[in-house]
Amino acid sequence: MKALKLFFAGIVSCFSLTVFSQSTLLINNVQIFNGKDEKIITGNVLIVNNLIQKISTAPIATDKSGNTKIIDGKGKFLMPGLIDAHWHAIMTANTLEDLMDGEPGYAFIKAGDEAANTLMRGFTSVRDLGGPAFGLKKAIDEGVVAGPRIWPSGSIISQTSGHGDFRNVNERPVTLGGTMHHSENIGGATIADGKDAVLVAVRENLKRGASQIKLTAGGGVSSVFDPLDVSQFTLEELRAAVEAAEDWGTYVAVHAYTPRAVQKSIEAGVKCIDHGHLLDEATLKLIGEKGIWLSMQPLDSSVRATSNAEQKQKKYDVANGTNRIYSSVKKYNLKLAWGTDLLFDPGANKRQTGTIPLMGKWFSNFEVLKMITSNNGELLALSGKRSPYREGKLGVIEVGAYADVILIDGNPMKDLSVMEDYTKNFVLIVKNGVVFKNTIK
């Protein structure tokens, strides 16, 4: 274990991280965006252990023992750590070939490296919507590797020929005499057909520590055997998943684009729709009336080099709906979350913050910043007691909140483009009261 920690410490050093194990941290002279209010105040923030203890426009007195780490923010912009509400910590660190044909150990080591990269992009929390992220989460929480807080879903639960079915056409399901697919063996997906199989799949993920459950309720872009227009799982199967999750005090999120898939999911009691780019007006109105979360991504029509013609067309159709849905958010008073859903293309992960300025096409800068902090924090809280982090609030800078903050050289309230060059502009990154980056000049 000591050798392993030294190995990952070397990985962290490659990112020029400076980690302090102080119990008290004082950040002085910063413009504070608290994650909820448009008004910015200039002041100071005192962090004790992993929580914010005091925020003041006046100087904050500290002990003289030298145990307090004091950072002069030099008037820069302090905001809550970023939250990605649709992330795949293992899948985004690897290509599909890495996961399906490579050694699992290799894929997981790459995921540990990418977790550090994710934190260096300012993301202190992510909702992992599918993949074998339990071990990575534990390693991060124990300090073995650097990375964001993870709200894990566990394996993606899919029907046969659903969005999470990674088998080829000649591989038969277990119920028809086949064997478990590699994606199932590593915890990436679970194929479940019928109410009983869905109950087992949900309960297995909860047993392993899932904070919420992810099902694929409709067709997808990257998957091979499910057209976009299909809906997946019967109402009985969806209801079974919801009931099993609610028995554990948490909720079900579904991958779905179309009105039929979303309406059936809402009827079953699903609390969060991820994607929704092809929805009609009636379904958007229903989502608003029911108070369902819509977790969207500002998708474009770009695809991976390995995509076939059908996948390219599906991505175009989905991207074409982005403008219409975002333009309807205020009309129907939707509870909107933001995420990226990057996967199977590790080189694209550098664009994680790059999609934030795109949101300025539909929302004010304040609305965008609130969405990627406190709004997403509210969605994370939907996990209730299944949330792995309940000591403090997320996505806000206030007394009693987790000390997850980033300091930016630039003001995203005035110019969202400063979020793109995180290497240069994110000069201080603090997660759980620990400084992971400090390049203030």
Secondary structure by P-SEA (a helix, b strand, c coil): caaaaaaaaaaaaaabbbbbcccbbbbcccccccccccccccbbbbbcccccccccccbbbbbccccbbbbcccccbbbcccccccccaaaaaccccccccccaaaaaaaaaaaaaaaaaacccccccccccaaaaaaaaaaccbbbcccccccccccccccccccccccccccccccccccccccccbbbbccaaaaaaaaaaaaaacccbbbbbccccccccccccccccccaaaaaaaaaaaaaaccccccccccaaaaaaaaaaccccccccccccaaaaaaaaaabbbbbbccccccccccccaaaaaaaaaaaaaaaaaaaaccccccbbbbbcccccccccccccccccccccccccaaaaaaaacaaaaaaaacccccccccccccccccccccccbbbbcccccccccccccccccccbbbccccccccccc
